[in-house]
Amino acid sequence: MAVTAPADRTHVLRLELADEPGALLAALAPIADAGGNLLSVLHERGSVTPRGRIPVEVTVECQPDRFETVVGALEDAGVTVIDATAERYADAVTVLLVGDLVATDLSELLASVEECEAASVVEFALTDEPGVDHEASARLRMGVADGAAERALAAVRAVAAEAGVRVIEPLAGDRR
């Protein structure tokens, strides 16, 4: 009987970092060194926690038995870990955002996805070249819990509508 390795799981780490050069890099290195695969980083540079630090949310993929090692490596490096949770996403949904994205508060849109209990930003790519009618586009890939794709899409639609950004959804072949 063959023994198979446990499947990688998605984990969300909420960190607090000092507002100084190199702090983010210093927090990401122990994650990679401990075997974590970085999926997304939401660095809220404009926000400050009650302790006067910068909130950062990191989505990491690793095997379940490595997760405690990742958290321990962060703590050993002096990084404040506020929350560390494991989430399993059974599906992925990718949408295209089109509009005046430079003037749009994209952090609000990404935060709205993260606030949706059933979704997490897995990948975000913004093009800096204007397309048709000089509008920019961005590709947003979300990991979603089984059966929760519509809730995640509704969160994106709501914030995009407020910002005047069009949502083209889902991109072919992504939703299972």
C-alpha positions, 0 to 999 in steps of 0.5 A: 500500500502506497503512502501519499503525502497530505494535500497542500492546504491554504492558510491565512496568516494575519500579521502586524509589521513595523512601518520600516523598510524591509519589514515585509521582506523579513516576514515573508522570508521565514514563510518560504524558508519553512516550506510555505508557498506564498499565494497572496500578500495584502499589505495595508500600508495606509492602515495602522493597528491599535498598536501602531503597526501595519496589518498584513494578510498573507495567504500561504499554501503548504502541507498541514504538518508544515503549517506550525513550522511556518508559524513558528518560523515567523514568531522566531523571526520576531514577527507578530502573528495575530491570527493563523487559520487553515482554510480549504478552497475547493474551487477557483473563480477568475474575473476580469476587472475593467475600468479606471483602476488607477483611480479606484481603491483596489485595496477595498475591492481585495479586502471585500473578497477577503472579508467574504468568509468563503473566499480568498484572493489567490492572485491579482494581476494589474496591467499598466497598459491602457486597453480599449478606450484607455481603460486598464484591466486586472485579473482577479483569481479567488479561491472559494469554498465549495458552493460559495462562488456566487457569494464571492462574485457578489462581493466583487460585483458590489464593490466594483459597482460602487467604484464604476468598474466593470466585472467580466465573469467568470473567465472560461474554464476556471469554475468547476 
